[in-house]
Amino acid sequence: MTSTTDAPASATRRRAGAWALIAAAILAIGAGSAAMLAAGEWTERDALDPASVGPTGTRALAEVLRGQGVEVTVARDRTAAERALAAGGATLVITDTARLDDATLRDIAGAAADVVLVDPRSRDLRLLLGAQSAGVGDGADAEPGCALPDAERSGTIVPGAVFTAPSGVTACYPSGEGYGLLLAETDAGRIVALDARELFSNAGLAEDGNAALAAHLLGRNDEVVWYLPALGDGALPDTAPSLGELTPDWVTPAIVVLLASASAAMLWRGRRFGPLVAETLPVTVRASETTEGRARLYARARDAVHAADQLRMGTLDRLARTLGLGPAAAAPEIADAAAARLGIDRARVRGILMDDLPADDGELVALADALENLETAVRDAVRPERNPQ
């Protein structure tokens, strides 16, 4: 025989198991979402990243260079870049120098044999080439237009940003108000600048002479150090104010007070449920209780018109059956039939059944009496044998 204490214990175990399943599902969904986000971040990364297989990455170019026997080293901070350049004779590729100060840029460029600026800024052009930005190209194919063998063998490209050509610098691919490629010879090698966001990306490498130009510019030496500067690589001062510095002094105390008030309100107004009460279903509710409940609701709302409509609907339904009208009979039709049976004015009957609107409880009681008297008179007129008089 099962003990009476086994049922509550079994219910408790079932509830605990259900909550455990819900917690496990939430953890699984969170872990899966984090894994998907991490995978997406790894495959997309940033533009011109040689580890990215996304449209703006340069994984395809890195594989082309490796296929030609060039060792490609990806350096994601200054320390790794300097360590890879220490042996000398390598080509340094810099993607974004916004995080480097002038001295750091000169030092890191001076440690390489060749330097290729694939996304040069105006500061980079000024420091390393003495050039300036000249806007963007005209969007058309551009011929090399220079005596640089790498450009002549590569053929046409569509330049993005273009630059001015100072004296002593080889300028190729004229487009718009400037040139798409600048090259300056140095004691160690050479410095090249071009806007390669579209030219060297995975999506655009196969177009025109982009792949050939990339291979010629980056594949001159046996090793390529692809440097992606990280935060803290340079000595740029952090002048941006922090969130705490921008926040007024009164915000934190106000937040604390609001949280305390909200907690107190939840404790005060929160519903505290007691134990569940078992009740046999279905539950039978007497018609009188339903009627009284609705009556109390109507009285509390003080909606005499709505209560009058409910009384009229019941009276109209009963009058239609008494007069032999169908269930689809409209209220005006029922009122006219009742007036004809009683031989009284139609307007008076319509006022009782449809038009008169009670404004207060007294008028509602008077309307209820009129409806009852009208129904009684029609019933007596239709069945006079049942009239005790």
N, C-alpha and C positions, 0 to 999 in steps of 0.2 A: 504493500500500500504506500502511495506517495505521500510524503509529509506536506503539510500546508505551507511550510517555510521554503519548499523547493521552488514554487512558482515565482516569488519575488526575486530569489537568487538567479533563476534562469533568465528572467526579464532583465536583471542588471547585467548579466553576462552578455546578453544579446545587444543591449545598448552600448556596452563597452566595445564589443566587436564591431558594431556599426561605425562608431567614432574612430576606431583604429583604421578601418577601411577607408573612411573619408580622409583621414590624415595621410595615409599612404598614397592615395590618389593625388592629393594636392602636392606632396613631395615629388611624385613621379612626373606630374605635369610641369612643376617648376624645374626639375632637373633636365627634362627634355627640352623645355624652352631655352634654358641657359646653354645647352649643348648646341641647339640650332643657331642661337645668336652668336656663339663663339665660332661655329663653323662658318657662318656668313661673314663674320668679321675677318676671319683668316683668309677666306678666298677672295674677298673684295679688297681689303686694306685701303691704302690711299693711292692717289694718282702717281704714276711713274714709279711704283714700287716693283722691284724685280721679283718679288715673291707673290705678286697678285696675279690671278688668272682672270680678273674682271676686265671689262672693256677698256678701262683707263690704266690698267697695270702694264708692266713691261716684262712679264714672265716669258713671253715669246722671244723677245730680243735677248734676254739672258740665256735662253736655251740655244739660240742661234750662235751666240758667242762661244758658249761651251762646246758646241759642235765643231767650231773652228779651232779648238784647242786652247781657247783663252780661259783662264781661271777667273771666275766672277765671285768676288767676296762682298757680301752685303753687310755694311756697318751701320748700326742704328744709333750710335752715339760717337762722340768725339774720340773717346779712348780707343774704341775698336778701330776707328778709321786710322788713327795715328799708328796703332800697332800693325795694321795691314800695310801701311805705307813705309814702315821703317826700313824694309829691305831695299827700297828704291826701285826705280824703273817701272812703276805702275801708272795706269791711267786712272785719274780720280774723276768720278761722275758725281756731281752735286745736284740734287733736285730742288731743294727749297732752303734758302739761306736766311730766312726771316729771323731765325733763332740765334744767329751768329752775329757777333759784333765785328767791326772792321778788322781789328788786329787778329782775331781768331780766323777770319776768312783768309787773310793774307798768309798766315802761318800754315794753315791746312793746305792751301793751294801751293805754297812753296815746297811742300814735302813730296809732291808728285812730279812725275816726268811730264805727263800731259794732263790738262784739266779741261773737262767738258761741262759747261753750264747748260743743262737741258731745260731749265726754267728760270732764266736769268732775271734778276730784278735790276732796277735802274742803278742802285748802289753797287751791285756786282759789276755792271758794265763800266761804271765810272772808276772803280778801284782797280780792276784787273785789265781793262782794255782801253780806258779813256773814252768810251763811247757813251751814247745816250739812247733812250728809247725813242722810236719814231712812229708809234702807233701800231697798226696792224696792216697786213698786206691786202692786196685787192681781191684775194680769193681765187685767182686764176693760177694755172700752172706757170711756174717760173723756171727758166733755163739757168744753168749755173752762172753764166756771164762773168767768169773769172778763170784764172789759170791754175786753180787748185786741182790737182789730179784726182783727189777723192771725190770732189763734186762733179768733175767732168765724167768720171766713170759711172757715177750714180744716176745721172740724168735729171729729169725735172722733178720738182716737188711743189707742194702748195704751202707757202710759208704762212705761219700764224702771226706772231708779233715780229716786227721788223725794227732795225736799229740803224743809227747813223754810222758812217764809216770814217773814223779819224785817220790821219796820215800814218803810214807804217803798218796798217792793219789790212789784211786781205778781206774783201767783202764779196760775197757771192749771193746769188738768187735775188736780184733786184725786184722789188714788189712794192707798190704804193709809194710812200715817201722814204723808204729805206731799203735795207738788205736783210734777208732772212738768216744769213750765217756770217759770223765774223771770226777771223782767225788771226792770232798774233803769235809770232815766233818768240821763244824765250831761250835762255841759256840751257835750261834743262830739257825743253821740248816745245810745247805749244799750248796755247789757251784758246778754246773754241766756245762760242756762245751761239745758241739757237733755241727757238721755242719748239720743244719736242713733245709737248703735251698730246698733240694729235699725230705727229710724225712717227714717234717711237712707241706709241701705245699698242696694245694687243689688237685693238679694233682697226688701226690705221697703218700698221707696219707693212702689210702686203700691198698697199697702194703706191702707184708711181715708183719712184726710186727711193722710197723711205728706208726699206730694209738694207739696200746696198749702201746708202749714206751712213746709216747707223753702224754697220759692220766696219766700214772704212774708218770712221772717226773714233770708234771705241776699241777696235781690234788691232791697233798699231802695236801695242805692247802685249806681253804674255799674260798680264794680270790686270783686271779691272776692279777697282775698289768703288763700289756704289754706296755713297754716303748719304744717309737720310738723317739730318741733324735732329737731335732730341732736345727737349726742354733742359736748360742748364748747361748746354754745350758751350754757350758764349758767356760773355760778361755783361750782357745787357741788363740794366737796372729794371726792377719790377716797380714801375710807377703807378700801376693801376690800383686804385683803392680796393680793399677787401669788402666783402658784404657786411662784416661787423663795423667797419669804419663808416659805411654809408647809412647804417641803421641808426635812427634816433635812439636816445637813451631810454625813452619811455616805452619802446616797443616790447622789450623783454618782460618788464613787470606786467604790462597789459596782457601779454599772452599767458603769463602764469595765472593772472586773475581770471581770465576767460576760461582756461582749462579747469581751474578749481570750481568756478561757477557751473560749468557744464557737468562736471562730475557730481557736484552736490545735487543739481537738478535731476540727473539720472537716478541717483539714489532715492531722491524724494518722490519722483513721479513714476519710477520704474514699477512695472507690474510684478508682483511676487506671487507666483502660482503655487497653490497647495497641491496635495495629492489628488490624483484623478479619481472621479466618482463613477463607478460602473452603473449603467442604466440600461434596462431591458428595452430593446427596440423591436417594432416601432412604438413610438409614444403616441397615445391617443389624447387629443386636446378637444374638449367639449366646444361645441359651436357657440355657446353662451360666453365662454371665456374669450374666444376670438373676437366676438362682437363687442364685448366690453373693452377689450384691449384697444381695438381700433377706435372706439368711441373716445377713450381717454386720449389717444394720440390726436384725434381731430380737435378735441376740446383744448388740449395743450397748445396746438398750433393756431387756434382761433381762426380756422379757415372754414367759415360758415358756408361759403359757396361750394367748396369741395364736398363737404358733408351733404349739402342739398343735392348735389349731382348724384351721389351714391343712393340717396333716398329715391330720387326721380328714376334712376335706372331700374331699381327694383319694381317701382310702381308701373313703369312703362312695360316691363316684361310681363308682369301679371295681367295688366289690362289687355295686352296683345293676345294672350291666351284666352282671356274671358270673352273678348270680342271676336274670336275666331280668325285673327290675322296671323299671317305667317311669321316665322322668326326673323325674316329680313325686313319687316315693316319698319319704316322710319318713324321718328317721334312725331313729326307733324301729321302723318297719316293716322297714327294712333289717337292723337288729340282730337282730330276732326271726327274720327269715328265715335269717340266717347261723347263729344258734344252733340253729334247727330242722334245718338242713342238716348241721351238725356233731354234733348230738345232745348239746350241752353246755348248761350253765345260762345262761338268758337274762340274768340279772343280771351275770354275768361278762362277757358280750359287750357289754352296754350300758355297763358300766364302762369297757371299752376304747374304745368308739366315742363315748361321750357324757359319762359322769359323772365319771370320774377326772380330777382337775385337778393337773397337775404343779406343784410348788413351786420347783424349781430345775432346773439343766441335767441333773443326773443322772437325775431322775425323767422329764424330757423324753426323754432317750435311751432309757430303759426303755420308755416309752410308744411311741416310734417302733418299737422292736423288736417289741413286742406287736402293733402294727398290721400290721407286715410279716408276722409269723407267722400272724396271723388271716387276712389276705388270701391267703397261700399255702395255708393249710389249706382255705379255702372253694374256691379254684380247683381244688385237687386233688380235693376231694369232688365238685365239679360235673363235672369232666372227668378221671375216674380213668385214662383211657387215656394221658393225657399225663404221668402220674406215673412217673418212671423206676424207682421201686421196684415 
